[in-house]
Structure formats: structure tokens, C-alpha cells
């Protein structure tokens, strides 16, 4: 958006090119003008918070999965009860995949 605006295009033209609206274009341009390239970085605290946290939940998740190795649905149900959180089976699978990808899956 910044590069397109630097070509003297209108906010409406840029919005149509990138598939957004003029308000978004102007917001990004204003952030860029105020803070430079750092203004375009995603700020901490943006986005959805993780349901399962490696530091807080890793031990309990590993223990539940170890107890119910062949029945991940039962491990999920135990974890929901123990952690007081609700999440999908897909969330648990993604968490386990990330643990193994980061080398935290040993045990």
C-alpha cells in the first residue's frame, strides 16, 4: 500500500488493488508517516491469544497424551477438565505438532 501510494495513486485506487477499503489504506499510510517502517510491524498483543501455552500447559498435555496414547479425544476431555479450558481436537493436534516441530515432544 505504501509503495502504491508513493506512485501518487489515490487511497481508493490502492484499496481496490489490494482488496481493502480507503480507511485501511489511510491507516497504514498514517502509521508509516508517524513511525517509519517500524510502524508497519505487527504490535505485540494483536491477534487471538493462544488457548494452550507451551510454558503453562506442556507438562499436563504430555501427561494426558501419554495416558491416552491411542485415544486423543479422551486426552482432550481430561485436559479440558484439568485446565479449565475448552478447545477443539484440532487445536490439541496443532499444539502437539508444534511441540514436536520445536523439539519439545520428548518424554
N, C-alpha and C positions, 0 to 999 in steps of 0.2 A: 504494500500500500504506500509506503513511504517513497519508494522508487517511482511508482506511478504518479504520485502527487508531485514529485520533483520534475516530472515532464510537463508540468503546468496543466494537468488534467483536473477536471472538477471532481469534487467528492462523489457526486452522483455517478460519473463515468467510472471512477475507481471502484465504487460499490458494486456496480453492475459487472465489472470484470472479475472481481474476486468473490462475488456472490454474497454480499452482505448489505448493510444499509449505510447511509451517509453518516449517521451518528457514530457508528463503529469506526468508520474511516477517520472522522474528525477526532475521535477519542485517541486513536493510535497516533495520529499526527501530533496532537497536543502533548501526549506523553513523550514523544520523540523530541519535540521542540523544548520541552521543560527539562528532560533528563538525558537527552542524547540516546545513544544505543542502549545504555543500561535501562532506560525507561521502557524498552520493548521486552525485557526479560520478564518471565512469569514470577510474580511475587510469592514469597512463602505464604502458606495458608490458603492458597487458591485451590479450587477443586474439591472433590469429595474426599473425606477423611477415610483412611483405611479402617476396615472393620477388625481385621486381625493384624496385630502388630508383632513383628519379629521379636523385639525385646521383651514385650509383656507376655505374649501368648505362645511362643515357640515351644517351651517345655511341655505345657499342657497339651498342645496339639500333637506333638510327637508321642506323648504317653498314650493319648486316646487312640491314635492311629495304630500304635504298637499293640494295644489291647484288642482292637477290632480290625486287624490287618486285612481281612477278606471282606469286611462289611463297612465301607466308608460311611454309609448312611447312618449306621449306629454310632460311629465315632462322632459324626456331626451332631447327632442328637445329644450325646453326652457332653460335647463341648458347649453347645448352646446352653445347656442346663448349668454346667460348671462355670462358664464365663459370663453368663447373663447377657448373651448377645444372640441375635438372630442373623443368620446368613444362609446363603444358598450353598448347595453342594458344589456348584461351580466355583464359588468363592474359596471354599476349602481346597478344592483341587488346584486352583491357581496359586494359593498360598503355599501348598506343598511343592508345586512345580518351581516356584521362586526360591524356596528353601534349598531344593536340590541344585538349582542353577547357580546359587550363590555359595554352594559348598557347605551348607548348614544342615544337610539331611542325614548326616551320620548319626548313628545310635541304633 
